[in-house]
């Protein structure tokens, strides 16, 4: 990761020198470096670059250009990672509305922007706002990509989590069963996404007092996690 960062710094500086600060290739190099900073948890460094990329993209390409919208979404993600929910939300609303206008409601980038905004609503405990968006994302992904597509299953899992947070446990369970079964079929029982969906369903069973069903799943998750990840693998949140 440090080698990648060092190379990206060189590329960015040379691009600035040769092409100028507002050239699309320069902006791409800045965005790449910001992404590396994000991966390292260096949020402030990422944020500083992403603000520049966003502002210059607006100036050079216009507010509705897909690259500008991507830069806004990246900055929003960095704000979200730092717990700056309102800043993230403000950008994500703009990205979603402009994506709808430019790309259409069913475009994958539009649906991703809706899912990101829903995530930010969830982080703030705004469950109904999150639910409303997640239902739309799930239905449109089903229509566009089919029920078994990984993005569709992710959207179903997100909606299930939102239902669970609101105490709508039967609705959560119904979705989680589908997600688990389709992931088992597509990815196999030992895939981390399958194990995560099994663990989520186990929690929902437990919350409803269905102890035997919860225990049965938890045993499977534990045994398969040992086999896949090893005994000493740290516990991951779902």
Secondary structure, DSSP 8 states (H G I E B T S, - for coil): -HHHHHHHHHHHHHHHHHH-TTSHHHHHHHHHHHHHHHHTT-HHHHHHHHHHHHHHHHHHH-TTSHHHHHHHHHHHHHHHHTT-HHHHHHHHHHHHHHHHHHH-TTSHHHHHHHHHHHHHHHHTT-HHHHHHHHHHHHHHHHHHH-TTSHHHHHHHHHHHHHHHHTT-HHHHHHHHHHHHHHHHHHH-TTSHHHHHHHHHHHHHHHHTT-HHHHHHHHHHHHHHHHHHH-TT------
